[in-house]
Amino acid sequence: MIARYAEDVATPTYGVVCSELHAARQHLYDMVRPLSQAELQWLPPRPDGISISYHFGHIALVEDVEIGRVAEQPVLAPAGIRDAFGVHNVDNRDARFPSGAEIIDYMQSVRARTLQELAMAFRSVPDDAAARIAAEPFRRIINHEYSHTKYIRRIRAEMGQAPVGPPTSELVQADEQAIAPPQYSIQRWDVLARAGGGS
């Protein structure tokens, strides 16, 4: 599947992937950083409602797991983080989560390793096809992050919070037919659509 994907898209560069990781994270931070701890833990009045805290921490945990797999290293999350933000809590309205500051600390440690692995992945790519394959785990991380920011956006609206603008990216597409639209994602790496750094 990855090989077929690699044949069909333009070559991503190290600079483009870095920029897209940053755009997704900034979009997330724009939504969560202005919120109080009570707002992060607020439960929407829906049977399936879970707090923003869950989505916030789950984004970091999935990135941690994905990059740990790439690096062939264990996850950075301690047992408490792994338990709190695992998929078993996705609809657990009784779950209790770490504070926003603790989540950000964990998220930043995960992102530091992500950027280190990204640099290593692009250090020795021999050709365009290898660059596309090397970039694919990072596209999955970005798209997973966007898949949860749409829920955070919906919860913010239910709280009466002001809307947040779209990601600052020319590569991101919006699916208006998804649950809790728009669903942002990068469908393909297309370095011709924007200025990017070399690999």
C-alpha positions in Angstrom: 0.0 0.0 0.0 2.8 2.5 0.9 4.7 1.6 -2.3 1.6 2.3 -4.4 1.1 5.5 -2.6 4.7 6.5 -3.2 4.5 6.1 -6.9 1.5 8.4 -7.2 2.5 11.6 -5.4 5.0 14.3 -5.6 8.1 14.1 -3.4 7.8 15.6 0.0 10.8 17.4 1.4 12.1 17.6 5.0 11.0 21.2 5.1 7.5 20.6 3.9 6.9 17.8 6.5 8.3 19.9 9.3 6.0 22.8 8.2 2.9 20.5 8.1 3.6 19.0 11.5 3.9 22.6 12.9 0.7 23.7 11.2 -1.4 20.9 12.6 0.0 21.4 16.1 -0.5 25.2 16.0 -4.1 24.6 14.9 -4.5 22.3 18.0 -2.9 24.8 20.4 -5.0 27.6 19.1 -8.1 25.7 20.3 -6.9 24.3 23.6 -4.4 26.8 25.1 -7.0 29.5 25.8 -9.2 27.1 27.8 -9.2 26.8 31.5 -8.8 23.4 33.3 -12.5 23.3 33.9 -13.2 23.9 30.2 -10.7 21.2 29.2 -12.6 18.7 31.4 -16.1 19.9 30.5 -18.4 17.1 29.3 -20.7 17.8 26.4 -24.4 17.0 27.1 -24.4 14.0 24.7 -24.3 10.3 25.6 -21.1 10.0 23.6 -19.6 13.2 24.8 -16.0 13.1 26.2 -13.9 16.0 27.3 -11.4 18.0 25.3 -8.7 16.6 27.6 -9.2 13.1 26.3 -8.8 14.2 22.6 -5.8 16.4 23.5 -3.9 13.7 25.3 -4.9 10.9 22.9 -3.3 12.9 20.0 0.0 12.9 21.8 -0.3 9.2 22.8 -0.9 8.0 19.2 2.0 10.1 18.0 4.2 8.6 20.7 3.2 5.0 19.7 3.6 5.7 16.0 7.1 7.2 16.4 8.1 4.6 18.9 7.3 2.0 16.2 9.4 3.9 13.6 12.3 4.3 16.0 11.9 0.7 17.3 11.8 2.2 20.8 9.3 2.0 23.7 6.7 4.7 24.1 7.6 7.7 26.3 4.3 7.7 28.1 4.2 6.4 31.6 1.5 3.8 32.5 -0.9 6.5 33.8 -0.8 8.4 30.5 -1.2 5.2 28.5 -4.2 4.2 30.5 -5.9 7.6 30.5 -5.7 8.3 26.8 -6.1 4.8 25.4 -9.0 4.1 23.1 -10.9 2.3 25.9 -11.7 5.7 27.4 -13.0 7.3 24.2 -16.6 7.2 25.5 -15.9 6.9 29.3 -17.5 9.9 30.8 -16.2 8.9 34.2 -12.5 8.9 33.2 -10.2 11.3 34.8 -7.3 12.9 32.9 -4.1 14.8 33.7 -4.1 18.6 33.7 -3.6 20.6 30.5 -0.1 21.6 31.6 0.8 17.9 32.1 -0.6 17.0 28.7 1.4 19.8 27.0 4.6 18.7 28.8 4.1 15.1 27.6 3.1 16.3 24.1 6.2 18.4 23.8 8.5 15.5 24.8 6.8 13.3 22.2 7.2 16.0 19.5 10.9 16.4 20.2 11.4 12.7 19.5 9.2 13.0 16.4 11.3 15.8 15.0 14.5 13.9 15.8 13.2 10.8 13.9 12.0 13.0 11.0 15.5 14.4 10.6 17.0 10.9 10.7 14.5 9.6 8.2 15.5 12.2 5.7 19.2 12.2 6.4 20.0 9.3 4.1 17.1 8.9 1.6 18.6 7.8 -1.7 15.8 8.9 -4.1 12.3 10.3 -4.4 10.5 7.1 -3.7 12.4 6.6 -0.5 11.6 10.2 0.6 7.9 9.6 0.0 7.9 6.4 2.0 9.9 8.1 4.8 7.3 10.9 5.0 4.3 8.6 5.3 4.3 8.0 9.1 4.4 11.7 9.6 1.4 12.2 7.3 -0.5 9.6 9.4 0.4 11.6 12.6 -0.8 14.8 11.0 -4.1 13.3 9.8 -4.8 11.6 13.1 -4.3 15.0 14.9 -6.7 16.6 12.5 -9.2 13.8 13.0 -9.4 14.8 16.7 -9.2 18.5 16.4 -12.6 18.4 14.6 -14.1 16.9 17.8 -12.3 19.5 19.9 -13.8 22.2 17.6 -17.3 20.8 18.1 -16.9 20.7 21.9 -15.7 24.3 21.9 -18.8 25.3 20.0 -21.0 23.5 22.5 -19.3 25.5 25.2 -20.0 28.7 23.3 -16.3 29.3 22.5 -15.4 31.5 19.5 -14.6 29.7 16.3 -10.9 29.0 15.4 -9.7 29.4 11.8 -8.5 26.6 9.6 -4.9 25.3 9.6 -2.4 27.6 7.9 -1.5 25.0 5.2 -1.9 24.9 1.5 -1.7 21.1 1.5 -4.7 20.5 3.8 -8.0 19.7 2.3 -11.4 20.0 4.1 -14.0 17.3 4.0 -17.4 18.9 4.6 -19.2 15.6 4.6 -17.4 14.0 7.5 -18.8 13.7 11.1 -18.3 17.1 12.8 -17.1 18.8 9.7 -14.8 20.1 8.4 -12.4 17.1 8.6 -9.0 18.4 7.6 -6.3 16.1 6.2 -3.4 15.8 3.8 -4.4 13.5 1.1 -1.1 13.7 -0.8 2.3 15.3 -0.5 2.5 17.9 -3.2 5.6 20.0 -2.9 4.7 22.0 -6.0 1.8 23.6 -4.0 4.1 25.4 -1.6 7.7 26.4 -1.0 9.4 23.8 1.0 12.9 23.1 2.3 15.3 20.6 0.7 15.7 17.1 2.1 
